[in-house]
């Protein structure tokens, strides 16, 4: 294994390989799968042995490299603050090059190369459906998951923005995926090419509001890691709306009890913990915090292509996280569309934060009528 990107992680691989597994409990995959191979130590040891040329990558080792959601929870407990997800996603390039990557990763790369997104759909008609007819204050980048799978979340975002004095219009360039699936699959060469093209497409926008935390994290954190500098100021929709929640129509919080799940990319990735909570506490009266929250929050199992490479484990992770967040069966509210999908796959009630806030605003309107 060679290349400058791999080389930059040699120290991280070594630190984890020689660590006495003190963060084992923090890894959601390790928690769900009873095998040391998929622990942080096991995965990073595999990368360490391959990068030091002590052994070549084999199918079993390649599978271990994909046993990571990139949730960054292990970093919270690591004295060295190792970026394990970044290191392992980079090592996946070797699996891609040797055609040893799991089928789910390889099919994702093929679909992306054909359609420009992991869903195999043309996003342009969806973007056209939601573009504003008149100039708006904020250009919105929903993310391909929201466009293709969660249209109700996009509609809620537009409605809430209007109610809070922050009118959104879907940006024309939203027909492009941010590229996270390529990054998670390990095809970093193609990811860098896609990122540069996307950065060029976003140049007309001085400011862009991003709905999906995974997209915002990719644009703000991952792009610079591969040398792609955006000229666009990227903000999350939760930042923008939290600043304007005091402009919402006067109405007390709804008499509901919900549990809140800290999305990994929004929280540990971008450091936004209070913004979504401010919106949530305005909308509902009782908010239950998970046993582990903020920087220690659990993962829903939806990142790193895990639902495509280790489907059963990803659902187990979502179920366990829902049990920890909502032990009494409360609805789990999340700011991440992928997390909501994972909780639903695990058989738990879940709601997107934006649809909940929209319900609160609509309840006020109904009361006035």
Secondary structure, DSSP 8 states (H G I E B T S, - for coil): --SHHHHTTHHHHHHHHTS--TTGGG-HHHHHS--GGGSHHHHHHHHHHHHTTSS---HHHHHHHT------HHHHH-TT---HHHHHHHHHHHHHHTT-S-HHHHHHHHHHHHHSSTT-S--HHHHHHH--SS--SEEEE--HHHHHH-HHHHHHHHHHHHHTT--EEE-GGGGS--SHHHHHHT-HHHHHHHHHHHHHHTTT-SEEEESSHHHHHIIIIIHHHTT---SSEEEEHHHHHHHTGGGS-S---EEEEEEEE--TIIIIIT--SHHHHHHHHHHEEEEEE-SS-GGG----S-STTHHHHSHHHHHHHHHHHHHHH-TT--EEEES-HHHHHHHHHTT--EEEHHHHHHHHHHHHHHHH-
